[in-house]
Amino acid sequence: MRKFFILLSFLGFLTVSAQENNNAYVDSIVRSFNNVKDTTLIKELNKKAFGLVVRSDIKGVLIARKALDLAQSIDYKTGETDAINVIGINFDINGEPDSAIIYYNLFLKNSEAMSDSVRIGRAYNNMGMLNWHQGNFTEAIEMFYKSLEINERLDNKTGIGNGTSNIGLIYMELSQYHNSLKYSKRSFNIRMEIKDSTRLTSSCNNIGICFKNIGQIDSAVYYYQLGVDYAIALKNDRKLAELYTNLGNLYVENDEVDKGYAVLVKALGLKQSESSKSSLYNSLSGTCYLINKPTEALDFALKSYQLNKENEGHGHIHESYLNLANAYYLNKQYAKAQEFYLKWGETKDSIYSEENSKAIADFETRYQTEKKEKEIVRQKLEITEKDLKLSNRNKMLMGLGGGILVIFFLSLYIMQRRKRKAQQEKDEAIIIEKDKGLKAIIIAQEEERKRIAKDLHDGIVQRIAGIILGWRKMIEKRGEDKEQQELLKSLERSSEDLRDISHRMMPRALSELGVCAAIEDMLGKSLGNTNIKFQFEHFGVKKRLSENIEITLYRITQELINNVIKHSKATEVNIQLFKANNDVVLIVEDNGKGFSEKSKEGIGLLNISSRVDTVKGEVNFEPSPLSGTLVTVKIPID
């Protein structure tokens, strides 16, 4: 009994001690804002609390409660409301939904009482996240739509970007990847507009997942790699590891196993969550199984299994069981393999029972087949030994005959290989000559345009200008003549038309100011007097590019805009030009009727492909998620 009281006293002492330590920590935070008082102090405390809570640091909620007490003591409703929100987020993150919804409802009620639309939108967004975490997708998407509606009314770009991204993720959970892509692309475009590079990594990742699941692998790879570029620039190891894992898995699933393995290895050593590490180890184990690396496959499977055991699972425990079973099988530890196949089957949901049975049956089939194969090999060895003892001469004759056949087929193979190599070299030479010819034609066209533009501007246009000046002087001397005035105006209009033709053939802005200024000038002149709304964004292209690349980008944009005006029936067109790593990327997207298969073979689009080929670039025509056409051009610049 005495020991029991001593234990209670000791536990009481620890509780009081922990409380005192917590109070001391919060007091030290308050003192750190020594020149800040009242409402400003509460704002700073809420900001500090939020930063800690989203990193799952328990000290964040202690600071939030201090901010709540201070706000209530001076009746500062905004500070009180923000502190309540932070406490709700803390409960949500730590898996206490009942407590979280109480604080979220209080946050919403206070925000509505203050008529604070921004905070009301934030409250609905938080409730959407809470429902999402609980698997209530219908309720979650309803909350996200309410939040989005408020942010659209306020034109809050950050809120719109987050809302559309969350709706896209819900559709992704429901495997409605086309709907998910629509909202994820909208979020991406908004975040590009406001230059929210921190969240653009997530947008790229989400779009990559959507494209992967609808079978557009090249687009998935493009957005994964774009996300990697953003993550590297931001030094965001967690997001970089996630992108590498998704990109590596994509390569593996599309039979580029070695390439996928190399990308997955890049994710190792990067800072990431325990859940992400578990998923990465599972991917590496499965890949090592495919490329027959028994030791590595087992090592990665064990690491994933250990992480899941220590952290009570991240939803990857059944994958760990499956990878352990495969790895043990690869290492010929069949009893262990069977043990983990059975565990894997037990952890799967009942709806996958048929899949479990098939996997276990497959294991049994492989196991029994290998046993039979070993028995057959053993029997064959015995028969071979007997045959060797009984018929050495026959074997020698067969060996000789086989050797002759081998020599014959080897000679035939060498001859065919030489013929194929010669044909390949011939084909490559033809392609090289075609490329040279195509490049020479395009260079000659541009040189001829320059010459004609110069002749028009410096020759005919200048002479007409001289005639106009002389004519004006003659009218001033002889008096006004209406007929001569009309003729003079007609001549001036002709001069303007010639000057416009000269500038279209070789814009001065392109040679003097660069491709960005030239495209802006061309868009203004081409679309300025139409009903088509346009937007041109460029970033990262700070220095002048080589002349042939600038001309190529300008001519491609010019051709695409002509197609939009003549054929697309579009009302909006967006153009983006930016630098990504060692490439310059041009994206032209419209909301028109899109390309038909016949139009893809037209002269204009063939000219675009030809121009891209001359600078060793790539061009991709695909339907836009928003309807219309999305054209992506990527050209190496180093």
C-alpha positions in Angstrom: 0.0 0.0 0.0 2.8 2.4 0.9 4.4 1.7 -2.5 1.1 2.5 -4.2 0.9 5.9 -2.6 4.6 6.6 -3.4 3.8 5.8 -7.1 0.8 8.1 -7.1 2.8 10.9 -5.5 5.5 10.4 -8.1 3.0 10.5 -11.0 1.4 13.6 -9.5 4.8 15.2 -9.3 5.5 14.4 -13.0 2.2 15.9 -14.1 2.7 19.1 -12.1 6.3 19.2 -13.4 5.2 18.7 -17.1 2.5 21.4 -16.6 5.1 23.8 -15.2 7.5 23.1 -18.1 4.7 23.8 -20.6 3.7 27.0 -18.8 7.4 28.1 -18.8 7.7 27.4 -22.5 4.5 29.4 -23.4 5.7 32.3 -21.1 9.1 32.3 -22.9 7.3 32.6 -26.3 5.2 35.5 -24.9 8.4 37.2 -23.6 10.1 36.8 -27.0 7.6 39.4 -28.4 8.7 41.9 -25.8 7.9 45.0 -27.8 4.5 43.7 -28.9 1.2 44.1 -27.0 -2.5 43.3 -27.0 -3.9 42.5 -30.5 -0.5 42.3 -32.3 0.8 39.9 -29.6 -2.3 37.7 -30.1 -1.8 37.7 -33.9 1.9 36.7 -33.5 1.0 33.9 -31.1 -1.7 32.5 -33.4 0.8 32.6 -36.3 3.4 30.8 -34.2 0.8 28.2 -33.0 -0.3 27.4 -36.5 3.2 26.8 -37.8 3.8 24.3 -34.9 0.4 22.6 -35.2 0.8 21.8 -38.9 4.1 20.1 -38.0 2.3 18.0 -35.3 4.2 19.8 -32.5 2.1 19.6 -29.3 3.5 23.0 -28.1 1.5 24.7 -30.9 -1.9 24.0 -29.2 -0.5 25.3 -25.8 0.4 28.7 -27.5 -3.0 28.7 -29.2 -4.8 28.3 -25.9 -2.7 31.2 -24.4 -3.7 33.3 -27.4 -7.4 32.3 -26.8 -7.2 33.4 -23.1 -5.6 36.7 -24.0 -8.1 37.4 -26.8 -11.1 36.7 -24.5 -9.7 38.9 -21.7 -9.7 41.9 -24.0 -12.8 40.8 -26.1 -10.7 40.6 -29.3 -13.0 38.4 -31.5 -10.7 38.0 -34.5 -7.9 36.7 -32.3 -10.2 34.5 -30.4 -11.7 33.1 -33.6 -8.2 32.3 -35.1 -7.1 30.6 -31.9 -10.2 28.4 -32.0 -9.4 27.5 -35.6 -5.8 26.5 -34.7 -7.0 24.3 -31.8 -9.5 22.6 -34.2 -6.7 21.9 -36.8 -4.6 20.4 -34.0 -7.4 17.9 -33.1 -8.0 17.1 -36.8 -4.3 16.4 -37.5 -4.0 14.2 -34.3 -7.0 12.0 -35.3 -9.7 13.4 -32.8 -12.5 14.3 -35.2 -15.2 14.7 -32.5 -13.2 17.4 -30.8 -12.1 18.9 -34.2 -15.7 19.4 -35.4 -16.7 21.2 -32.2 -14.0 23.8 -32.7 -14.6 24.0 -36.5 -18.3 24.8 -35.9 -17.4 27.4 -33.3 -14.9 28.9 -35.8 -17.6 29.1 -38.4 -20.2 30.5 -36.0 -17.8 33.3 -34.9 -16.8 34.1 -38.5 -20.4 34.4 -39.5 -21.1 36.7 -36.5 -18.3 38.9 -37.7 -19.5 38.7 -41.4 -15.9 37.7 -42.2 -16.2 35.9 -45.6 -12.5 35.0 -45.8 -12.7 33.1 -42.5 -16.1 31.5 -43.4 -14.5 30.1 -46.6 -11.6 28.8 -44.5 -14.0 27.2 -42.0 -15.8 25.3 -44.8 -12.4 24.2 -46.2 -11.4 22.8 -42.8 -14.7 20.9 -42.5 -14.1 19.5 -46.0 -10.6 18.3 -44.9 -12.1 16.7 -41.8 -14.7 14.8 -43.7 -12.1 13.7 -46.3 -9.9 12.3 -43.6 -12.9 10.3 -42.3 -13.8 9.0 -45.8 -17.0 11.0 -46.1 -16.3 12.2 -49.7 -19.8 13.5 -50.5 -19.8 15.7 -47.4 -16.2 16.7 -48.1 -16.8 17.9 -51.6 -19.9 19.8 -50.5 -17.8 21.8 -48.0 -15.1 22.4 -50.6 -17.6 23.7 -53.1 -19.0 26.1 -50.5 -15.5 27.4 -49.7 -14.7 27.7 -53.4 -17.9 29.7 -54.1 -17.0 32.2 -51.3 -13.4 32.6 -52.6 -14.6 33.1 -56.2 -16.9 35.8 -55.0 -14.0 37.5 -53.2 -11.6 36.8 -56.1 -9.3 35.3 -53.5 -6.8 33.6 -55.9 -5.0 31.6 -53.1 -8.3 30.3 -51.8 -9.5 29.4 -55.3 -6.3 27.5 -56.0 -6.6 25.6 -52.8 -10.3 24.9 -53.2 -10.0 23.6 -56.8 -7.0 21.5 -55.8 -9.0 19.9 -52.9 -12.0 19.1 -55.1 -9.6 17.5 -57.6 -8.2 15.3 -54.9 -11.7 14.1 -53.9 -12.4 13.2 -57.5 -9.1 11.4 -57.5 -10.1 9.4 -54.4 -13.3 8.4 -56.3 -11.2 7.4 -59.3 -12.9 10.0 -61.5 -9.6 11.1 -63.0 -11.0 13.3 -65.9 -12.9 15.4 -63.4 -9.9 15.4 -61.1 -7.7 16.6 -64.0 -10.1 19.4 -64.8 -9.9 20.9 -61.3 -6.2 20.1 -60.8 -5.4 22.0 -64.0 -7.5 24.9 -62.9 -5.6 25.0 -59.6 -2.3 24.8 -61.5 -3.1 27.7 -63.8 -4.2 29.9 -60.9 -1.1 29.1 -58.9 1.0 29.9 -62.0 -0.8 33.2 -62.2 -0.1 34.2 -58.6 3.4 32.6 -58.8 2.6 30.3 -55.8 5.6 28.0 -56.5 5.3 26.3 -53.1 2.0 24.7 -54.0 2.8 24.2 -57.7 4.8 21.1 -56.8 1.6 19.5 -55.4 -0.4 20.6 -58.5 2.2 19.0 -60.8 2.1 15.8 -58.7 -1.8 15.7 -58.8 -1.9 16.3 -62.6 0.7 13.6 -63.1 -1.4 11.1 -61.2 -4.5 12.0 -63.3 -2.7 11.7 -66.6 -1.1 8.4 -65.5 -4.5 6.9 -64.6 -6.2 8.0 -67.9 -3.3 6.5 -69.9 -1.5 9.7 -71.1 1.9 8.6 -69.9 4.0 11.2 -71.7 1.9 14.0 -70.1 2.2 12.3 -66.7 6.0 12.2 -67.0 6.1 15.8 -68.1 4.2 17.1 -65.1 6.1 14.8 -62.6 9.4 16.2 -64.0 8.1 19.8 -63.9 7.1 19.2 -60.2 10.6 17.8 -59.6 12.1 21.1 -61.0 9.9 23.2 -58.6 10.7 21.0 -55.6 14.5 21.2 -56.3 14.3 25.0 -56.6 12.4 25.2 -53.3 14.6 22.6 -51.6 11.4 20.8 -50.6 12.8 17.3 -49.9 9.5 15.8 -48.8 7.7 16.7 -52.0 10.7 15.8 -54.1 10.8 12.3 -52.6 7.0 11.9 -53.3 7.5 13.0 -56.9 10.5 10.7 -57.4 8.5 7.8 -56.0 5.5 8.4 -58.3 7.7 9.0 -61.3 9.8 5.9 -60.6 6.6 3.7 -60.2 5.3 5.1 -63.5 8.5 4.0 -65.3 8.3 0.6 -63.7 4.7 0.1 -64.5 5.5 0.9 -68.2 8.3 -1.7 -68.4 11.1 0.9 -68.0 12.2 -1.0 -64.9 15.9 0.0 -64.8 15.0 3.7 -65.4 12.3 3.5 -62.7 14.7 1.9 -60.2 17.3 4.7 -60.8 14.6 7.4 -60.1 13.3 5.6 -56.9 16.9 5.4 -55.6 17.1 9.2 -55.9 14.4 9.5 -53.3 16.5 7.6 -50.7 18.2 9.9 -48.3 15.7 12.7 -48.8 13.8 14.0 -45.8 10.3 12.6 -45.8 7.5 11.4 -43.6 7.5 7.8 -42.2 4.5 7.0 -44.4 6.3 8.2 -47.5 9.4 6.2 -46.5 7.3 3.0 -46.1 5.7 3.5 -49.5 9.2 4.2 -51.1 10.7 1.0 -49.5 7.7 -1.0 -50.9 8.3 0.4 -54.4 12.0 -0.3 -54.3 11.4 -3.9 -53.0 8.9 -4.6 -55.8 11.2 -3.2 -58.4 14.2 -5.2 -57.1 12.0 -8.3 -57.4 11.4 -7.5 -61.1 15.1 -7.0 -61.9 16.1 -10.0 -59.8 18.0 -8.4 -57.0 17.1 -10.8 -54.1 19.2 -9.2 -51.3 18.0 -5.7 -52.0 14.4 -6.8 -52.5 14.4 -8.4 -49.0 16.3 -5.5 -47.4 13.8 -2.9 -48.6 10.8 -5.1 -47.7 12.1 -5.5 -44.2 12.6 -1.8 -43.8 9.0 -1.0 -44.8 7.7 -3.8 -42.6 9.7 -2.4 -39.6 8.4 1.2 -40.2 4.8 -0.1 -40.3 5.2 -2.1 -37.1 6.7 0.8 -35.2 4.1 3.3 -36.3 1.0 0.9 -36.2 0.8 0.9 -40.0 0.4 3.7 -42.6 -2.0 1.8 -44.8 1.0 0.1 -46.4 1.3 -3.0 -44.1 -0.4 -5.3 -46.6 2.0 -4.1 -49.3 4.9 -4.9 -46.9 3.5 -8.4 -46.4 3.3 -8.9 -50.2 6.8 -7.6 -50.9 8.2 -9.7 -48.1 6.5 -12.8 -49.5 7.9 -12.1 -53.0 11.4 -11.2 -51.6 11.6 -14.4 -49.5 10.5 -16.4 -52.6 13.2 -14.8 -54.7 15.7 -15.7 -51.9 14.3 -19.3 -52.0 13.0 -19.1 -48.4 9.7 -20.7 -49.3 8.3 -21.3 -45.9 8.8 -17.6 -45.0 7.3 -16.6 -48.4 4.2 -18.7 -47.7 3.8 -17.2 -44.2 3.8 -13.6 -45.5 1.5 -14.5 -48.5 -1.0 -15.7 -45.9 -0.6 -12.6 -43.8 -1.0 -10.4 -46.8 -4.3 -12.2 -47.6 -5.5 -11.8 -44.0 -5.0 -8.0 -44.0 -6.8 -7.3 -47.3 -10.4 -6.2 -47.2 -13.1 -8.8 -47.7 -13.9 -7.4 -51.2 -10.5 -8.5 -52.3 -10.9 -12.1 -51.0 -10.9 -13.5 -54.6 -7.7 -11.6 -55.3 -6.1 -13.1 -52.2 -7.1 -16.6 -53.1 -5.7 -16.1 -56.6 -2.4 -14.8 -55.2 -2.0 -17.6 -52.8 -3.0 -20.1 -55.4 -0.4 -18.5 -57.7 2.2 -18.9 -55.1 1.3 -22.6 -54.6 1.4 -23.2 -58.3 4.8 -21.6 -58.6 6.1 -23.5 -55.6 4.8 -26.9 -56.9 6.0 -26.1 -60.5 9.5 -25.4 -59.2 9.5 -28.7 -57.3 8.4 -30.6 -60.4 11.0 -28.8 -62.5 13.8 -29.8 -60.0 12.6 -33.4 -60.2 12.6 -33.3 -64.0 16.1 -31.9 -64.0 17.3 -34.6 -61.6 15.8 -37.3 -63.8 17.3 -35.8 -66.9 20.8 -35.7 -65.3 20.5 -39.4 -64.5 19.4 -40.2 -68.1 22.2 -38.1 -69.5 24.8 -39.9 -67.4 23.6 -43.3 -68.6 23.5 -42.0 -72.2 27.1 -40.7 -71.8 28.3 -44.1 -70.6 26.5 -46.0 -73.4 26.9 -43.8 -76.4 30.0 -41.6 -76.4 30.4 -42.0 -80.2 26.9 -41.0 -81.0 27.3 -37.9 -78.8 30.5 -36.9 -80.7 28.7 -37.3 -84.0 25.8 -35.2 -82.8 28.2 -32.6 -81.4 30.0 -32.4 -84.7 26.7 -32.0 -86.6 25.5 -29.5 -84.1 28.8 -27.5 -84.4 28.4 -27.4 -88.2 24.8 -26.1 -87.8 26.0 -23.5 -85.3 28.7 -22.3 -87.7 26.1 -22.2 -90.5 23.6 -20.2 -88.5 26.3 -18.0 -87.0 27.5 -17.1 -90.5 24.0 -16.5 -91.6 23.4 -14.3 -88.6 26.6 -12.3 -89.2 25.6 -11.7 -92.9 22.1 -10.6 -92.0 23.5 -8.3 -89.2 25.9 -6.7 -91.7 23.1 -6.1 -94.2 20.8 -4.6 -91.5 23.7 -2.4 -90.3 24.4 -1.2 -93.8 20.7 -0.5 -94.3 20.5 1.3 -91.0 23.5 3.5 -91.8 21.9 4.3 -95.2 18.6 5.2 -93.5 20.4 7.4 -91.0 22.3 9.1 -93.7 19.0 9.8 -95.6 17.4 11.2 -92.4 20.4 13.4 -91.7 20.3 14.7 -95.3 16.5 15.3 -95.0 17.1 17.2 -91.8 19.9 19.3 -93.4 17.6 20.0 -96.4 14.7 21.0 -94.2 16.8 23.2 -92.0 18.4 24.8 -95.1 14.9 25.5 -96.6 13.6 27.1 -93.4 16.8 29.2 -93.0 16.5 30.2 -96.7 12.9 31.2 -96.1 13.8 33.3 -93.1 16.7 35.0 -95.0 14.4 35.7 -97.9 11.8 37.2 -95.6 14.5 39.4 -94.0 15.6 40.5 -97.5 12.1 41.2 -98.7 11.1 43.0 -95.5 14.3 45.1 -95.7 13.7 45.9 -99.4 10.1 46.9 -98.7 10.9 49.0 -95.6 14.1 50.6 -96.9 13.2 50.8 -100.5 9.6 51.0 -101.6 8.2 52.3 -98.3 10.9 55.0 -98.2 10.3 56.0 -101.8 6.5 56.2 -101.3 7.1 58.3 -98.1 9.2 60.7 -100.3 6.4 60.9 -102.8 3.8 61.6 -100.1 6.0 64.4 -98.7 6.4 65.9 -102.1 2.7 65.6 -102.9 1.8 67.4 -99.6 4.2 70.3 -100.5 2.6 70.6 -103.9 -0.9 70.7 -102.4 0.2 73.4 -100.0 1.5 75.5 -102.9 -1.3 75.0 -105.3 -4.2 75.0 -102.8 -6.5 72.2 -101.6 -7.8 69.8 -104.2 -10.3 67.2 -102.9 -9.5 64.6 -105.5 -5.8 65.0 -104.9 -6.4 64.7 -101.1 -8.3 61.4 -101.6 -5.5 60.0 -103.8 -2.9 61.1 -101.1 -4.9 59.3 -98.4 -5.1 56.2 -100.5 -1.3 56.3 -101.1 -0.7 56.8 -97.3 -2.9 53.7 -96.6 -1.0 51.7 -99.1 2.3 52.8 -97.4 0.9 51.6 -94.1 -0.1 48.3 -95.5 3.4 47.8 -97.0 5.0 48.7 -93.7 2.7 46.1 -91.9 3.6 43.4 -94.4 7.3 44.2 -93.9 6.9 43.9 -90.1 5.0 40.7 -90.3 7.6 39.1 -92.5 10.3 39.9 -90.0 9.2 41.9 -86.9 11.6 44.5 -85.7 10.6 43.7 -82.1 12.0 40.1 -82.7 15.4 41.3 -83.8 15.7 44.3 -81.4 13.8 43.3 -78.2 13.6 39.5 -78.3 10.9 36.8 -78.6 8.7 37.8 -75.6 8.3 41.4 -76.9 7.7 40.1 -80.4 5.0 37.7 -79.4 3.3 40.4 -77.3 3.3 42.7 -80.3 2.0 40.0 -82.6 -0.8 39.0 -80.2 -1.9 42.6 -79.9 -2.1 43.1 -83.6 -3.6 39.7 -84.4 -6.2 39.4 -81.6 -6.6 43.0 -80.4 -9.4 43.7 -82.9 -11.2 40.3 -82.4 -13.6 39.0 -79.8 -11.0 36.5 -78.6 -9.6 37.2 -75.1 -6.0 36.4 -74.7 -3.4 36.1 -72.0 0.4 35.9 -72.4 2.6 34.9 -69.5 6.4 34.4 -69.6 8.9 33.8 -66.9 12.4 32.5 -66.6 13.3 33.8 -70.2 15.4 36.7 -69.0 18.3 36.5 -71.6 18.1 36.5 -75.3 17.9 33.0 -76.9 19.7 32.0 -80.1 18.3 33.6 -83.2 17.0 30.3 -84.8 15.2 29.4 -81.5 13.6 32.8 -81.2 12.4 32.7 -84.8 11.1 29.2 -84.4 9.1 30.1 -81.2 7.7 33.2 -82.9 6.7 31.4 -86.1 5.1 28.5 -84.2 3.1 31.0 -82.1 2.1 32.9 -85.2 0.9 29.7 -86.9 -1.1 28.5 -83.9 -2.8 32.0 -83.4 -3.7 31.9 -87.1 -5.3 28.5 -86.6 -7.2 29.8 -83.5 -8.6 32.8 -85.5 -9.5 30.8 -88.7 -10.6 27.4 -87.5 -11.1 27.0 -83.7 -14.1 29.1 -82.9 -12.4 29.9 -79.6 -13.3 32.8 -77.3 -10.2 32.5 -75.1 -6.5 31.6 -75.7 -3.7 31.4 -73.1 -0.1 31.4 -74.1 2.8 30.6 -71.7 6.5 30.8 -72.3 8.9 29.7 -69.6 12.3 28.1 -69.0 12.5 24.7 -67.2 16.0 23.4 -66.5 17.7 23.3 -69.9 14.6 23.6 -72.0 12.3 26.5 -73.1 8.7 25.5 -73.1 5.8 27.1 -75.1 2.2 26.2 -74.1 -0.8 27.4 -76.2 -4.2 26.5 -75.0 -7.6 27.5 -76.4 -11.3 26.7 -75.6 -12.4 26.1 -79.1 -13.7 23.0 -80.9 -10.3 21.2 -81.0 -8.3 19.5 -83.8 -9.8 16.8 -85.9 -7.6 14.0 -87.2 -7.8 15.5 -90.6 -6.7 19.0 -89.4 -3.7 17.4 -87.7 -2.3 16.6 -91.2 -2.7 20.1 -92.4 0.1 22.2 -93.9 0.2 24.6 -90.9 0.7 21.9 -88.3 3.2 20.0 -90.5 5.2 23.3 -90.8 5.2 23.5 -86.9 6.5 19.9 -86.6 9.1 20.6 -89.3 10.3 23.8 -87.5 10.5 22.0 -84.1 12.6 19.2 -85.7 15.2 21.7 -87.0 16.0 22.8 -83.4 15.8 19.2 -82.0 12.6 20.0 -80.0 9.4 18.2 -79.3 5.8 19.2 -80.0 2.6 17.6 -78.5 -1.0 18.2 -79.7 -3.7 17.0 -77.3 -7.2 17.9 -76.2 -7.4 20.6 -73.5 -9.0 19.5 -70.2 -11.1 22.7 -70.5 -12.2 21.8 -74.1 -10.3 23.0 -77.1 -6.7 22.3 -77.8 -3.5 22.2 -75.8 -0.2 22.5 -77.7 3.1 22.0 -75.9 6.5 22.7 -77.5 9.7 21.9 -75.7 13.1 23.0 -77.2 16.5 22.4 -75.6 18.6 25.6 -75.2 21.9 24.2 -73.9 
